[in-house]
Amino acid sequence: MPFCTSCGTAVLEQARFCPSCGAGVGPGVAPAPGYAANAYAPVVTPLEYTIQGDNLQVVRVKLKPGQEVYAEAGKMLYKTANVVWETKMSGATLGQKIWGAIKRTMMGESLFLTYFKATSPGEVGFAGNYPGRVQVFDLPAGKSVLVQRDSFLAAQTSVQLNIALVKKLGAGFFGGEGFILEKLTGPGVVFIHGGGDFVEFDLNPGETIQVDTGCVVGFDETVNYDIQFVGGIKTAIFGGEGIFLATLTGPGKVIVQSMTLEKLRRELAPVRTGGDERSPLGALGGIFSSED
């Protein structure tokens, strides 16, 4: 299946224009900068980057002349003087800009995105807002990953950031992330940020892993995601983990974080009374609600 050379969206064989961004597609159409001349085999210019740090990692992106990345507003740490930046709404038309702003608000992101473009070799750095790590995805054209809300950090402009709704009611009500996930579609490199350290699982077809709700950072589009009742009332009251777990079934990759922002907020709350983090009586009030 062909892909748009401007945004990476899959298009029909006979299509002349991309349904997402409106760019011309097909043989003979001039490719966007950084893509191959064949519109059906887009090739994004490789992005040079390094990730430094342990507890609050920093992404250092080295931009070649004409190369461009975009980031969530407020995530930039520094840039060299020759890197031009502009904050704007994405989309070619006013309607696309407004709809994009609404979707970003639903995803927990800011209304605007900031674009960085180098006029000569330059560098720009990005980081998250709380202790954690950075995960990199180098997505081929048309491949997507689903990640938690408010985890997007930065990406090449060829990567499409969109909203994704969970397909099952249980996952939406008890999943800790609600009904909204972020969908990132290639081609290009994208960076996301999560809390604590990461654990990765490569699930085989039919293989299942159960995760504390809210601790799922991201997973391949091929992974089936649901929230299931696990254990009994006794476990829910005295085990401290609730009675719902995120259940992910392969094939595909799953990334789990050891710390969520909600857990961090709770631990830093000034009204801590000491003792165990979870008590049996406290658990009674939250049996049917996600901890995160």
C-alpha positions in Angstrom: 0.0 0.0 0.0 1.4 3.5 -0.9 2.0 6.1 1.8 1.9 9.9 1.6 5.4 11.4 1.4 4.4 14.4 3.5 2.8 12.8 6.6 3.1 9.0 6.2 -0.6 8.3 6.0 -1.6 5.2 4.0 -3.5 6.1 0.8 -5.4 4.1 -1.8 -3.6 3.0 -4.9 -5.7 5.3 -7.2 -5.6 8.3 -4.8 -4.2 11.5 -6.1 -4.3 13.4 -2.8 -3.6 12.4 0.8 -6.8 12.2 2.9 -5.0 13.5 6.0 -2.9 16.4 4.8 -4.1 17.0 1.3 -0.6 16.6 -0.3 -0.4 15.2 -3.9 0.6 11.5 -4.1 1.5 9.1 -6.8 4.2 8.8 -9.5 5.3 12.1 -10.9 4.4 14.2 -7.9 7.4 16.1 -6.5 8.4 14.6 -3.1 8.6 16.5 0.1 12.1 17.4 1.3 13.9 14.4 2.9 11.9 11.7 0.9 12.8 9.5 -2.0 11.7 10.4 -5.5 9.4 7.3 -5.5 6.2 8.4 -3.7 5.4 4.7 -2.9 8.7 4.2 -1.0 9.2 7.2 1.3 12.6 7.4 2.9 13.1 9.8 5.8 16.5 11.4 6.3 18.1 9.5 9.3 18.0 11.5 12.5 21.2 11.7 14.6 20.6 11.8 18.4 21.9 10.7 21.8 20.1 10.1 25.1 22.0 11.2 28.2 21.2 10.9 31.9 19.7 8.4 34.3 16.9 9.8 36.4 15.6 12.5 34.1 17.0 11.7 30.6 17.7 14.3 28.0 17.4 13.8 24.2 20.1 15.6 22.3 19.1 15.9 18.6 21.7 17.0 16.0 19.9 18.5 13.1 21.3 18.7 9.5 20.6 21.7 7.4 16.9 21.7 6.5 16.0 18.9 8.9 13.0 19.6 11.2 11.5 18.1 14.3 8.5 19.1 16.4 7.9 18.8 20.1 5.3 19.2 22.8 5.3 22.8 24.0 7.5 23.3 27.1 9.7 20.2 26.5 12.7 22.0 25.0 15.8 22.4 27.2 18.1 24.3 24.9 18.9 24.9 21.2 21.8 26.3 19.3 21.3 29.8 17.8 21.1 28.5 14.2 18.0 26.4 15.0 14.9 28.3 14.1 11.8 27.6 16.2 8.1 28.3 15.7 5.1 27.5 17.8 2.0 26.7 15.8 -1.0 24.5 15.3 -0.6 21.6 12.9 -2.8 21.3 9.9 -3.1 22.8 6.4 -6.5 24.4 6.9 -8.2 26.3 9.7 -10.5 23.4 10.3 -7.6 20.9 10.6 -5.8 23.3 13.0 -8.9 23.5 15.3 -9.6 19.8 15.2 -5.9 19.1 15.9 -6.0 21.4 18.9 -9.1 19.7 20.2 -7.5 16.2 19.8 -4.3 17.4 21.6 -6.4 18.7 24.5 -8.1 15.3 24.8 -4.7 13.6 24.8 -3.5 15.8 27.7 -1.1 17.8 25.5 -0.9 21.5 24.9 -2.8 23.3 22.1 0.4 24.1 20.2 3.4 22.2 19.0 6.8 23.8 18.6 8.8 23.1 15.4 12.6 23.3 15.2 14.5 23.6 11.9 18.2 24.0 11.4 19.6 26.4 8.8 23.0 24.8 9.3 24.2 21.9 11.5 22.7 22.5 14.9 21.4 20.9 18.1 18.3 20.9 20.2 17.6 19.1 23.5 14.3 17.8 25.0 13.3 16.3 28.4 10.2 15.2 30.3 8.7 17.1 33.3 9.3 14.5 36.0 11.8 11.7 36.8 11.8 9.0 34.2 13.2 7.7 31.0 12.9 8.3 27.3 11.9 5.6 24.8 12.7 5.8 21.1 10.7 4.4 18.2 12.1 4.3 14.7 8.9 3.7 12.8 8.8 2.6 9.2 6.1 4.1 6.9 2.6 3.1 8.0 3.6 1.5 11.3 1.9 2.8 14.5 2.5 2.5 18.2 0.0 3.4 20.9 1.3 5.3 24.0 -0.2 6.7 27.2 -1.6 10.2 27.3 0.8 13.1 27.8 3.9 10.9 27.0 4.8 12.5 23.7 8.1 14.4 23.7 9.3 15.0 20.2 9.4 13.5 16.7 10.4 14.1 13.1 7.8 16.1 11.2 7.1 13.0 9.0 5.6 11.3 12.1 1.9 11.7 12.5 0.5 12.3 16.1 -3.1 11.4 16.5 -5.7 10.3 19.0 -6.7 6.7 19.6 -9.8 5.5 21.5 -9.6 2.2 23.4 -12.0 -0.3 21.8 -13.4 -1.8 25.0 -15.5 -0.2 27.7 -13.6 -2.0 30.5 -10.3 -0.6 29.3 -11.7 2.9 29.2 -13.4 2.9 32.6 -10.8 1.0 34.7 -7.6 1.3 32.6 -6.0 4.2 34.4 -5.6 6.1 31.1 -9.3 6.4 30.3 -10.5 6.0 26.8 -7.8 8.2 25.2 -4.4 7.0 24.0 -1.9 8.6 21.6 -1.2 7.0 18.2 2.1 7.7 16.5 2.5 6.7 12.9 5.7 6.5 10.8 7.8 7.0 8.9 10.3 8.7 11.3 11.8 8.7 14.7 9.7 9.6 17.8 10.6 10.1 21.4 8.2 9.5 24.4 8.7 9.9 28.1 7.5 7.8 31.0 8.1 7.5 34.8 10.8 5.6 36.6 12.5 2.8 34.6 11.2 0.8 31.7 10.7 -3.0 31.2 10.1 -4.3 27.7 8.3 -7.4 26.7 8.2 -8.9 23.2 5.0 -11.0 23.2 4.5 -13.9 20.8 1.1 -14.5 19.2 -1.4 -15.4 21.9 1.1 -14.6 24.8 -0.4 -12.5 27.5 1.0 -10.3 30.3 -1.0 -8.6 33.1 0.1 -5.2 34.2 -0.9 -2.8 37.0 -3.3 -0.3 35.4 -1.6 3.0 34.6 1.9 1.4 34.3 1.6 0.7 30.6 3.8 3.2 28.7 3.1 1.9 25.1 2.6 -1.0 22.9 2.5 -2.0 19.2 -0.8 -1.6 17.3 -0.9 -5.4 16.9 -1.2 -6.0 20.7 -4.7 -6.5 22.1 -5.3 -4.2 25.1 -8.0 -4.8 27.7 -8.8 -4.5 31.4 -9.9 -7.7 33.2 -11.1 -8.7 36.6 -8.3 -10.6 38.3 -8.5 -12.2 41.7 -11.2 -11.8 44.3 -12.6 -9.4 46.8 -10.2 -10.6 49.5 -7.2 -9.9 47.2 -8.6 -6.5 46.3 -9.1 -5.5 50.0 -5.9 -6.9 51.5 -3.6 -7.2 48.5 -3.5 -3.5 47.7 -3.5 -3.9 43.9 -7.2 -3.6 43.2 -9.2 -6.2 41.2 -8.5 -4.9 37.7 -5.3 -5.4 35.7 -4.3 -4.3 32.2 -4.2 -7.4 30.0 -2.1 -7.3 26.9 -1.9 -10.1 24.3 0.6 -10.4 21.6 2.0 -10.4 19.0 4.0 -7.2 19.6 6.1 -5.2 22.0 4.9 -3.8 25.3 6.7 -1.2 27.5 5.9 -0.9 31.2 7.0 1.9 33.5 7.9 1.4 37.2 6.6 4.8 38.3 3.5 6.7 37.3 2.9 10.4 37.8 0.0 9.7 40.0 2.1 7.5 42.3 4.7 10.2 42.5 2.1 12.8 43.4 0.7 10.6 46.1 4.1 9.9 47.7 4.9 13.7 47.7 1.6 14.7 49.2 2.0 16.6 52.5 -0.7 14.8 54.4 1.0 11.4 54.5 0.1 9.6 57.8 2.9 7.0 57.8 2.6 3.2 57.9 1.8 1.1 54.9 1.0 2.8 51.6 -2.3 0.9 51.3 -4.4 -0.2 54.2 -7.4 -2.6 54.2 -9.8 0.1 55.1 -8.4 2.4 52.5 -8.7 -0.3 49.9 -12.5 -0.7 50.6 -13.1 2.8 49.2 -11.3 2.1 45.9 -12.1 -1.5 45.0 -13.8 -0.5 41.8 -11.6 2.4 40.8 -8.1 2.4 39.3 -5.3 3.4 41.6 -3.6 5.2 38.8 
